[in-house]
Each structure stands twice: as C-alpha cells, then as structure tokens.
Amino acid sequence: MKTALVTGSSGFIGYFTSLALLDAGWRVVGLDCLSDYYDVALKERRQSMLSTRANFSVINDRLETPGTMIALFKKYRPDTVIHLAAQAGVRHSIDAPRSYLQSNLVGTFELLEAARAYPPAHMLLASSSSVYGANTDMPFAETDKVETQMSFYGATKKATETMAHSYAHLYDLPITMFRFFTVYGPWGRPDMAHFKFTRAILNGDPIDIYNHGDMLRDFTYIDDLVASLMALIGVVPKTGAPVAHDSLSAVAPFRVLNIGNGTPIKLMEYITAIEAACGRIALKNYHDMQPGDVPATWADATLLQTLTVKRPATPIATGLQNFVDWYRDYYKI
C-alpha cells in the first residue's frame, strides 16, 4: 500500500483529494492546523469524516512549525506528496500579509527541506491562477511570463513556484505545480463567492457585486479538479522529456500546470445560475473593483488534456445546483 501525504487535508480541496486517494487504495497521512480563517466547525466535520477511514491518519499542526515536517517525512516516508495547505484568499492578504508569509513561504520551505531529506516519487504542489496577475493575453498559458501579481497572495504563490523549482533542480525532486482556477462545489470555503451568494440569497440579504458585474472567471468543479490530480500522480516530470505545449523546465524535473475548464463564465451568468439553483432572485449591490482583484481569468487547459486525456467539463449549472443542494442540507434551509 502506497502512502500519500496531503497537507491541508481538512480543507475543501484537501478533504476531497484525501477521500479519492483512500477510495483508490492509498494510505493517507493528513496534516492540517484547523486555522480559524473560516468556520473551524466545517474543517472539523471534514476531518471527522476522513477519520472514520481505516487508512487515514491525521496530524493537527502547522507546516511552518520547526521539526514537524521532517519528523513526519521520516516516520511515514510518503511516496507522493500533495501540498494544498496555504493561507488562501486574495482580499485577506491585504489585511493579514504576515499569515501568508508564514504559511505559504515558510511552510512550503519546511516541506521542501523534508522532501530533500526523504525524497518522494512525486510532489504535487498547489499554486493559483492569481500568479497570472496583470496578464491580459488569454487564455493564460503555463509558458506565459508571470511577473506582475496583483495581490500578496498571488505573490506568495509565485514565490513558492520559484522555491520549488530550485529544489527540483538542486536535489532532483520531481515537482508538479498546479495553478487552480476558482474551485467550487459542496463543502466549499465560506469566503468564496458561490458560498456567500447562496447564503445571502437564501437569507434574503443583498449580494455585493464588484466591478459592476463586469468580471469573467474560469470555474472548476471540485470533482473535476480531484480527478485531474489523481490522474497526474503518475505523470512524473522528467528532465529532457517534454510533451507538446509543455512548461517542463530545461534544468529540472519541474512542470507548472493549469487546472481549469478553459471556458470563462461572465459573473452575471454565474449569479443567474445560483439564483436558478436557489429558486430566488438576488438583491444586488454593485461596487467598484476591489484592490488586488483581476477582471478576468481563463485557463488554457491544453497541457492538462495532453497529459491526462481529460479536462474539467462539469457545466456551471450542474456544479452550482450540487452546491446549493448540499448547502440546504448542511444548514437545514
């Protein structure tokens, strides 16, 4: 039985990734600090569901705690690492940048140092579409220059890509960096738009719409994302063996990869789909663009399809209906 280390295992993506690994016959070691960035009860509920599984072990600690990662790697010797733990949120990074420095940079450093001592067969590390920043040529391709991040969150994610590349080069660590595009679905994060919009609509409260609704987003349903991660565990980067449209480094077993639908949706269409799923029309407050945000994201998913044959394809109406159904059940509305 192979062992996977999943950091952020009690988070939204971490929970579903851990579940998929367990279902596929892996032993899963989960690490999560259960931070209070959003409702801890939601994280505890996810963790308790995973803990009923025989092959799941959990450590509640922070990545950045000195000695934690090296001890974990030494004890479990993971075959695969899926690093999802991070301080998330573009807007929160304006108010609390130090938490991003500690979790995203120091925490990832501790992970890389542990991997250097006890190398896994493949490391899959989460990045973000936020690294594309002020880029305007779309769809965003992995080979685009990414030097103009618009938020400190995006900057920390770009920094983790750079850090990881250096370790891949110096220590021959196979690393794939994933740039996620607005992941949504049941058990999602309460700070994300689909969660906030659904809560407000069902409570009869107004929703806040930024840039007066003139926004485009490439949304990725959670099941599609996890399927992509699972398919890519065995797609280990090898120096000197690129495929078409590859971002593979010339000097390291290192690749960056978009995971997105490749079909941007207008914000107002997205809201309409949530209204349809809720069976109610939203009260709307329109605002200017928020600091650090970008007007559009759009993933070029060509490389993902080349490597895995598939690409995310769940229709937005289907994914949002699944989320609203879960929300009504979970909160008894």
N, C-alpha and C positions, 0 to 999 in steps of 0.2 A: 504494500500500500504506500503510495507516494504522499508526501507531506507538502501542503501549501501554507505559507504564512500570508494572512490577509490583514493588513493594517487598516484601521477604521472599520473593523468588522461589524460594529453595531450601528454604523451609519447607513444611509439609504442604499447606496451602491454596494457597500461592503456586505450588507445583510444578504442581498440577492446573489452576489458573487459567491459568498460562503455557502449559501444554500445550493447553488448549482454545482459547486465543487463536491459537496457532500453527496449529492444525488449521483454524481459521476464516479463515486467510489474513492474520493480523496480523504485523507486525514487533514483536517483544517485546524490550524492554530490561529486564533483571532487576537488581535491587540486593539484595545480601544480605551481612551481615557474618560469616556462619557462626559465630555465637556458640556457646559451649560449654554453654549452658543444658541441652541434652541432647546425645546422641551425635552428634558432628560428622560421623562417617562416614556417617550416614543423610542428612544435608544434602548432603554432598559427592556421594553417589551420585545424589541427585535432580538436583543441578546438572549432573553429568556427562551424565546422560541428556538434559537440556534442551540442553546444549551441542553435541549431535550435530545439532541442527536448524539449518538454514542461516540462518534469520531471527531467531535468538536471540543476543543479546549480554548479557554479564554484567559487572557491576562489583561487586567484593567490597570493600565499605566500609560505614561506619556512616552512617545518616541524619543523626545529630547532628554529624558532622564538619563544621566550618565550611567553606563553599565547595563541598562535594560536590554538594549538590542543585542549587544554582544553575548549576553548570557542566554538570551532567547535562541539566537542562532546556534550557539554551542550546544544547547540542550536538544533542540529539535532538528537541526540540520535540514532546513527546508529545501525541497527540490525546486520549488517555484515560489517566487515572492510576488504578491500583487499589492502594491503600495497605494492605498487610497486615502489614508489618514492625512488630513490637512485642515488648516483653518480656511473655511470657504467663505464666499460672499464678497462681491465687488464693493458694495457700498460700506460694509462693515470695516473694510480695510482702511477707509479714510479715518474712522473713529478710533480704531484699535490696531494700528500697524504693528506694534511690538508682538502681538499674538501671532501674526503671520510670519514674522521673523523667526520666532521660536519654533513654531510647529512646522512650517513649510521648509525653512532653510536648515535650522539646527537639527530638527527631527530627521530630515532626509539625509543630512550628513551622518548622523549616528547610524542610520540604516545602511548607508553605503560602506561605512567603516566595518560594520559587522559582516556585510557581504564579502568584503575584501578578505576577511579572516576565514570565513566559511562559505565559499562561493556556491551559490545555487546554479542550476542548469539554465535558468531564465529568470530575469527580473522584469516585471511589467509595472511601470510607474505612471501614476496619473498626472497629466498636465491639464491644460484647459484651452478652449478656443480664445480665451482672453489674451493669450500671448500674441495674437494677431494684431491687437491694439488698433492703431490708426490706419492699418492697411485698408485700401479701398478697392483693389482689384479682386474680384470674386468670380468663382468660388475660391476660398482660401485653399492653397495647396501646401503640402508639407515642406516643399522646397522653397517657399517664399521667404524673403528676408523678414525677420521678426525682431525689430529693434525699437518699436515705438509703442510700448504698452501704455494703456490709458489709466490703469489703476495699480496700486501697490500689490494687490492680489495677483494681477497678471504679471507684474514684475517678478514676484517670488516664484511663480510657476515657470517663467522663462529661466530664472536662475537655477531652478532645480534641474531643468533640461541640460544646462551647461555643466553643472556639477556632475551629473550622471554621465555625460559624455566623457569627461576627464577620467572618471573611474573606469569606464568601459575601455578606454584606450590604455590606461596605465596598468590595469590588472586583468585585462581580457575578460571582463564581465559582460555577458550578453544582456543588453538592456533594450526594451521597447518602451518608448514614452507615448502615452495616449493623450491626444487633445480631444476632450469631451465637448460636445455641443449640446447645451441645455437639456440635461437628462431629466425626465419627469415620469411619474407613474405612482401607483399605490405605495404607501409607506414613505412617500417623499418628504423632502425637507420643508418645514413650515415657513421658511423665509423665501421660498421660491414663488414665482408669480401664480402658477396654477393652484397652489395651495391657498395663497392669500385671496385670490379672486374667488375661488369656490367658497371659502369661509365667509367672505363678505356678502356674496350673492345669496347664500342660504340664510344668512342672518339679517338680510335686508339692509345691509350697510353699503355705502358707496365704495367703488374701487378707484384707485389712483392710476391714471394712465399717463405715462411720461412721453415726452417729445410729441405730445398731442396725438398719440397713436401711430405716428409715422416711424414704425420700427419693423424690422424683419428679423426673425430668428429661425435657426435650423434646429428643430426639436428632435430629440432622440428618446424613444420609449425605452424604459428600463429593461424589458425582456430582450430587445434588440441589442442593447449595449452589452448585457451579460453574455448573450450568445456570441457576440464578437470577441469578447475577452476569452471565453472558453475555447473558441476556435484558434485563437492566436497563441495560446500557451505553448503549443508545439511548433510554432513558426519562429524559430530562434534566429536572430540576426547573425549572419556570418560575414566577416570582412571579406570583400572581394567577390561576393555572390549577390549582386543586386538583381532586382526584377524590374519590369517596366514601370516608369514613373516613381522609382524608389527614392527614398530620402536616406538610404543607408549611408553611413559615414564611410569615407575612404580610408580612415585610420583607426576604426574601432568597430566592434560588433554592436552597433548602436543604430536605432531607427526611431523616427518620430512618425506618428500615425494619427490621422483624423478618424474619429468615430462620430458620424452624423448621418442624417438621412440624405443630405445633398439636395434637399428641397426646402428652401426657406418659406416660412409662412408669415403673412402680414399679421401684426399684433391684433388688429381688429377682427380678423378672421379667427384667430385663436380665441379671443374673448367670445365671439359668437358661438364657437364650438362648446365652450364651457357653459354659456347660457343655455344652449340646447340640452346639454347633459344634465344641468340642474333643473331645467324646466322653468326658468325665470329669467327676466331681463335685468341686467345690472344697472344700478345707478352709477353714473360715471363722472369723475372729476378729472379734468385734463390739466397737465402740468408741462413745464419745460423739461428738457433733458436733465437727468441727474448727473452730477460730477462723477467721472470715472467710467460712465457707461458708453456704449457704442451703438450707433443706429442700426447696424446690421451684422449678422453672422451667416455664413454659408459655407458648408464643408464640401470640398472636393473629396469624394469617397472612392475615387478610382483605385488608389493603392490598397485600401481595405478590401475592395472587391477582388482585386488581383490576388491578394494573399489568402483570402478565405472563401472565395467564390460568391459569398453572400454580401449584402449590405443592409443596414436598417431600413425597414419598409412599412412599419405599422402606421396606418393612417391616423392623422391627428385626432379625428373624431372618435375613433375606436379607443385610442390611448386615454383620452380625456374622459370618455364615458367610464372606462375601467377605474380611473382615479376617483371620479365623483361617486361611483358606486361604493368603492372602498371607504371614502370619507364619510358617507352617510352611515355606513355600517359601523365604522370605528367610533364615531362620535354620536351615534344613535340619533341622527337627524332625519 
